[in-house]
Amino acid sequence: MRANLRHERLLDLLETSGPVDVATLARLLDVSDATIRRDLSALEDTGRLRRLRGGAAPALEREAPFERVATQNPLEKRAIAEHAASLVPDGSVVLLDIGTTTSLVARFLRGRTVTVITSSLAVYDELRDDPVVDLMLLGGLVRTNYHSMVGFLTEQAIAQVQADLLFLGTSGVRTDGSVFDTTAVEVPVKKAMLQVADRVVLLADHTKLPGGGYARVCGPDRYDLLVTDRELDDETASTLAECSVEVDVARPLTPARTGSDPYDLQGDS
């Protein structure tokens, strides 16, 4: 990959995931740690990122908009979402976290006899005209950038419900199994959701294993299953096994099988 293209990809990763360490960037861009360090120095000199000890962060602390994040790894997210939806028995009460993958889970739940509770306006948009799904939108302060509801009203509303399943999103998972997020205001909502779910399923594509984020949500003792799109590294796999966390690998379909738009579900059963 040419240096200029690699730099743009590196900056995209930082904007999407927040602070990322050198080893993770090297793995995702398929180059050496030394190359990444040179890239970071060059980009820091032009003010396009901030160097951190062992990694880097976006030049400005801002969250990438939902629409941009949705274009990242669409095939992988679709595979994860479809597999996640297949885990939901009819009649279940499902709590859906915010995020681009959870909004796809909602799409795969259309027409199902389930109750969906969510703080995600993207999930609401997917299901608001479905005559079968019972949909509950949690109140709160609207975060327009990421189509979500946050704040004390959201947290209080969550405390009034109980869910069979929670599908939890994340900005990154450390090798010790800890779940992190890049947006501090979302963390209390996620923690409230963890308190009211009988079973927790973490959704994370391979770019988040390990991934970014600076605000800790929970440890591996708080979720039961991880759904991802590739086999885990040995250290993470061993840690999750020790914590009795199951791992399901959902294999992405190729673009030829899914059509030109991997988010287009027309023709799916």
C-alpha positions in Angstrom: 0.0 0.0 0.0 1.4 3.4 -1.0 2.3 5.7 1.9 -0.3 8.3 1.1 -3.1 5.7 0.9 -1.9 4.1 4.1 -1.9 7.5 5.9 -5.5 8.1 4.9 -6.5 4.6 6.0 -4.7 5.1 9.3 -6.5 8.4 9.9 -9.8 6.8 9.1 -9.1 4.1 11.7 -8.3 6.8 14.4 -11.4 8.8 13.6 -13.7 5.7 13.7 -12.1 3.9 16.7 -10.5 6.7 18.7 -7.1 6.1 20.3 -5.3 3.1 18.8 -2.0 1.5 19.8 0.9 0.9 17.4 0.6 -2.9 17.3 -3.1 -2.7 16.4 -2.5 -0.2 13.6 0.4 -2.4 12.3 -1.8 -5.4 12.2 -4.8 -3.7 10.5 -2.6 -2.1 7.9 -0.3 -5.1 7.4 2.9 -3.3 8.0 5.7 -3.3 10.6 5.5 -1.4 13.9 8.5 0.7 12.7 6.6 1.7 9.6 3.6 2.8 11.7 5.8 4.8 14.0 7.3 6.7 11.0 3.8 7.3 9.7 2.6 8.6 13.0 5.6 11.0 13.3 4.9 12.3 9.7 1.2 12.8 10.4 1.9 14.4 13.8 4.2 16.9 12.1 1.4 18.1 9.8 -1.1 18.2 12.7 -3.3 15.4 11.5 -3.1 13.3 14.6 -1.9 13.4 18.2 0.8 11.0 19.4 0.1 9.1 22.6 2.4 6.8 24.5 2.4 3.6 22.4 -0.1 4.8 19.8 -2.0 7.8 18.5 -5.4 9.6 18.7 -7.4 11.9 16.3 -6.1 15.4 16.1 -9.5 16.6 17.5 -11.6 14.6 20.0 -14.7 14.0 17.9 -16.7 11.0 17.1 -17.1 9.9 13.5 -20.7 10.3 12.3 -23.0 7.2 12.2 -23.2 7.4 8.4 -19.4 7.2 8.0 -19.0 4.4 10.5 -21.7 2.4 8.7 -19.4 2.2 5.6 -16.6 0.5 7.5 -16.5 -3.3 7.1 -20.1 -3.7 5.8 -19.9 -7.4 4.9 -18.5 -8.3 8.3 -21.1 -6.3 10.1 -23.9 -7.9 8.1 -22.6 -11.4 8.8 -22.4 -10.6 12.5 -25.8 -9.1 12.6 -27.5 -11.9 10.7 -26.0 -14.5 13.0 -27.0 -12.4 16.1 -30.6 -12.2 14.9 -30.6 -16.0 14.5 -29.9 -16.3 18.2 -33.2 -14.6 19.1 -36.1 -17.0 19.9 -39.6 -15.9 19.0 -41.3 -14.1 21.9 -38.1 -12.7 23.3 -37.5 -9.2 24.7 -34.4 -7.9 23.0 -32.4 -4.9 24.2 -30.4 -3.3 21.3 -27.5 -1.0 22.0 -26.5 1.9 19.7 -24.3 1.2 16.7 -24.1 0.4 13.1 -24.0 -3.4 13.7 -27.0 -3.4 16.1 -29.0 -1.4 13.6 -28.4 -4.3 11.1 -29.6 -6.8 13.8 -32.8 -4.8 13.9 -33.1 -5.2 10.1 -32.8 -8.9 10.4 -35.5 -8.9 13.2 -38.2 -7.4 11.0 -41.3 -9.5 10.8 -40.4 -11.4 14.0 -42.7 -11.8 17.0 -40.3 -10.1 19.4 -40.1 -7.0 21.6 -37.2 -4.6 20.9 -36.1 -2.0 23.4 -33.5 0.5 22.2 -31.8 3.8 22.7 -30.8 3.9 19.1 -32.7 6.0 16.6 -31.2 4.0 13.8 -32.9 0.8 15.2 -36.1 2.8 15.6 -35.9 3.8 11.9 -35.4 0.1 10.9 -38.5 -1.1 12.8 -40.9 1.8 13.2 -43.2 0.6 10.4 -43.0 -3.1 11.2 -46.5 -4.3 12.2 -45.2 -7.4 14.0 -42.3 -6.2 16.2 -43.3 -4.5 19.4 -40.9 -1.5 19.6 -40.0 0.5 22.7 -37.8 3.6 22.2 -36.1 4.8 25.4 -36.3 8.6 26.1 -33.5 11.0 26.7 -31.2 13.5 25.1 -30.8 13.0 21.4 -27.2 12.7 20.1 -27.7 13.6 16.5 -24.2 12.6 15.4 -24.7 9.0 16.3 -28.5 8.7 16.3 -28.8 7.8 19.9 -30.5 8.7 23.2 -28.4 9.4 26.3 -28.6 10.9 29.8 -30.3 10.3 33.1 -33.8 9.8 31.5 -32.5 7.0 29.3 -30.8 5.3 32.2 -33.9 5.6 34.4 -36.1 4.2 31.6 -33.7 1.2 31.2 -34.0 0.5 34.9 -37.8 -0.1 34.5 -37.4 -3.0 32.0 -36.0 -6.5 31.8 -34.6 -8.1 28.7 -33.9 -11.7 27.7 -31.1 -10.7 25.4 -28.8 -7.6 25.1 -26.8 -7.0 22.0 -24.0 -4.8 23.1 -21.8 -2.7 20.7 -18.2 -1.6 21.4 -15.4 0.6 20.1 -12.8 -2.0 21.1 -12.1 -5.1 23.1 -8.7 -5.5 24.9 -6.8 -8.8 25.0 -8.0 -9.2 28.6 -11.6 -9.2 27.4 -12.4 -5.7 28.7 -15.0 -3.7 26.6 -14.2 -0.1 25.9 -16.0 2.8 24.2 -14.8 6.1 22.7 -17.8 8.2 23.9 -18.0 8.6 27.6 -21.6 9.8 27.5 -22.7 6.4 26.1 -21.0 4.4 28.8 -23.6 4.9 31.6 -26.3 3.8 29.2 -24.4 0.6 28.3 -23.8 -0.1 32.0 -27.5 0.3 32.7 -28.3 -2.1 29.9 -26.0 -4.7 31.4 -27.9 -4.6 34.7 -31.3 -5.6 33.1 -30.3 -8.3 30.6 -30.5 -12.1 31.3 -28.0 -12.8 28.6 -25.4 -10.4 27.0 -24.1 -10.8 23.5 -21.1 -8.6 22.5 -20.9 -7.7 18.8 -17.4 -6.8 17.4 -15.9 -7.2 14.0 -12.2 -8.1 13.7 -11.0 -4.4 13.7 -12.1 -4.1 17.3 -10.2 -7.1 18.5 -8.1 -5.5 19.9 -9.6 -2.0 19.3 -9.7 1.5 20.5 -11.7 3.4 23.1 -10.7 4.9 26.4 -13.8 4.6 28.6 -14.2 1.1 30.1 -17.7 -0.4 29.9 -17.2 -3.8 31.5 -14.9 -6.9 31.8 -15.4 -10.3 30.2 -17.4 -11.5 33.3 -20.3 -9.3 32.2 -21.0 -10.8 28.8 -21.8 -14.4 27.8 -21.1 -14.6 24.1 -18.9 -12.7 21.6 -20.0 -12.7 17.9 -17.2 -11.7 15.5 -16.1 -12.4 12.0 -12.7 -13.9 12.4 -10.9 -16.3 14.7 -9.4 -14.6 17.8 -5.8 -14.3 18.6 -4.6 -16.9 21.1 -4.3 -14.5 24.0 -7.8 -13.1 23.7 -9.3 -16.6 23.0 -7.6 -18.0 26.1 -8.8 -15.1 28.3 -12.4 -15.4 27.1 -12.3 -19.2 27.6 -11.1 -18.8 31.2 -14.1 -16.4 31.8 -16.6 -18.9 30.2 -17.3 -16.5 27.3 -18.5 -18.4 24.2 -17.3 -17.2 20.8 -19.2 -17.5 17.5 -17.5 -16.6 14.3 -19.9 -15.4 11.6 -18.3 -15.7 8.1 -19.0 -12.8 5.8 -20.5 -13.6 2.4 -18.6 -12.4 -0.6 -19.8 -9.3 -2.5 -20.7 -11.5 -5.5 -23.2 -13.4 -3.3 -24.6 -10.4 -1.5 -24.9 -8.1 -4.5 -23.4 -4.7 -5.1 -24.7 -3.3 -1.8 -23.9 -5.6 1.2 -26.5 -3.7 3.2 -29.3 -4.5 0.7 -31.4 -7.3 2.1 -33.8 -7.6 -0.8 -34.3 -11.2 -1.7 -33.1 -12.5 1.7 -35.4 -15.0 3.4 
